[in-house]
Amino acid sequence: MPQKTVSIISLGCFRNTVDSERVAYRYAGQGYAVCQEGSRCHTLVINTCGFIQPAKEESLEMIRDAIEWKQRGRVKKIVVIGCLVQRYRTELRRAFPEVDQWAGVEEFPPSGGRQHALFPAHLAFVKICEGCLHRCSYCAIPSIKGPLRSRSQNEIVGEVRAAAERGVRELNIIGQDITSWGKDFRPPREFSGLLRKVVSASGTVPWIRLLYTHPRFFSDALIDFIAETEKICSYVDLPLQHVNDRILGLMGRSIKKKEMLRLVKRIRKRIPGVVIRTSLIVGFPTETEEEFRELCEFVAEMKFERLGVFVFSREEGTRAYDMPQVHHSTRQRRFRELMELQKRIAQEVNSRFIGRELEVLVEEQNDDILIGRSRYDAFEVDGVVYVQGKSAQVGSMINTKIVDAYEYDLTGI
């Protein structure tokens, strides 16, 4: 009897992909072969995202595609899991009776550090907590994933050690807010203490990247540890969301503009050569033109090296859903304007790398051009480095002299 195959399609953030790897591990333990071909397998698992409207639409489109593949006989069983199901299970079951199984957000068993090709072999993502301690008024995540649940230090360290043993080159520490780790323990524990254990267990892993932090808990101890620890990338992922105090209050961000300014200045002063990535929301309910201008002035002053801008998405079940809304066209115009401003800043920031030598992690080779990333760019989030005239294996690290810069990418030799 031929072995059954399972394919996992993971939508949304890296946290979802980590969960999808654990789903793959579970199916492999049941005797399934995990395959890449999503449109031709015995069982297709779709791990959905239900965070904002574009993510919901992408998930729904994927479900429709899967049903079409099933009707053609290319897929035998469809399993849909994750955030979208957690939010809309009843409506989804009614709309898509062709789906064989539905499951919301699960507590997935640890994979023991094993991978099933959802991430490149030279990368590892270790999720250190689930759920969220914060209650931002625009965010549906707490209602989907529940309160903060930190993983034990021993479990995290064991997963880090397993990643190091299989030769991972970049270790990404992730969670809804990794700086909240340990706040739910009694007594509470500090993230910087966990990070020391992670670094100690990481062996020969050259890069450790910290993703998804909150300015409220970005402590001086954490800043100092990043500054003094070479293998922790000088890359701070710090979503600020806005800068106007009234809007920050409505968002429930628990931080003021002055505190954010002081934090950004401390980070830049104490971590040499740091790159800061932030994200901002435009068109939040009741945001005035003056408040948007304040946001633009803040971006122009701070010159963030990496910046993501999101148009406010009105989500059911959140406090912001019932607030007076900014018109759709105004939201879109503000998005375009802020992105144009950041595009100019990004070009200026990237030009500073010209003439410097950077270590590049190789992720792809196309003919005589290598495509990789520096320690200042996160996987599938930020720009890349194109390296000319060299051959190297994927997953290797090479030194590259930067000769040209664009808005988001670099070219080296």
Steps between C-alpha positions, in 0.01 A plus 500: 500500500654838400588740779252782557628852436420824680574854389484804727415845366583758764357852473576806708792562732805298604315393815250321277779333306652368823160350587480353150836330546364338813194384308732348240695328777178354641391362162848358439467317832180342366684362199428772245764624256518880512510637144536844345235467229188650657274442200572126478501301824279277714441752780534876464522704820442876474615699802303823469553855618207709623683803632390772253275514195766437230620194693143369528447543126822314422392212726156481339652497152729215601204299629321550167809385310524190718136412435561530125801265528287253696226510237761420236621200701841649577434527875309242702452673835499867603579609855470870588645623829621816671395853581226545239328183618531610861312821415244378244460123534119495472490729196783311328341158548180633349680664204738212418336160562765340275764543773547174692631630831515832687721585796571832668817607673659194656760443766743318277747253652867597470673366189821424683686741273417299188401673177286406203623743233258784575803716580837474325731256681743774602229691694319420822209678667443436870168622637548578869144602592142483376213743540542860612522699821391826334151611405550736208161631390553416130633145543299176492795277599413474874147386413644244256805370685414588858714643779879483520637149553878487527682177418737362761863602485613135483273427202621810313867430570457139386353616169783751454760231569336266245505776236868565567581130469350482152718788379255789491659832400227735622280453804186716520336545840132575445170548681212745499721710728822328604581772755189385694652154550490396866257771610237229562730294726480526878729663585541676163821444304695731270544442128863612514572212741349250257700655218827431684406131517404501131836648399685249718311209337536629144844347440640596160188684380645833377182711496214529750216732399230633733161552337181662635579709809294761684640843599339473843725209599818581305719529808844651552626152589385375160661795318830438681496128427440555128780757495752268666409175323649471151279219372175685578429698184507878548145500365221622726144414397296757694142562377397848623168525306464879546656799673212731593411462867123516446511228233739288709251524787211391278715214370570383855877498442591588863782732393536871422686682223773629734567148627527366145742776400718432803498125427599540134780741597630261770501209256691699238749635752577169670491254206759611243380479138154382602224468241148565632192357332165639606142481378236772497124514449339779297132584499429383855148606605473877557860565383505862387709650222706682762569174684601332175738792430652445843560138405668602172723751680599229748599262218695776323685582822575145615594361157419140586717261301209261445132596511171327429178698463157344544162648413268464798285189466164504679478164680189354664529449874752778555436827683608700195227339290232729649707819495425769237683390185731696270381487138653222290641739239666711771659191652638395161634848425679516834650156439639606161638825638680338792641223280636758255669681787653176628614403150722810490629432850575136417707603197699742717553242776606226260751727328698501826596139434681580172869425538448287812567129526204297626460136594225353283299183560447338158140392432483457122726474195382615157764447229795719605307701761455401863204629700539529874446715806713695741449486874298823460216335304245243615396203287213579257440835675783732398726550199768273353860526386582407138856371477670496161780279373508237772381144556399371843270243654158600634533537873863608489625839616724718284660843534377749243605855415192715434527699177144623442181568696131525413193583709493158664779283352879509466748378240841364590806337347 
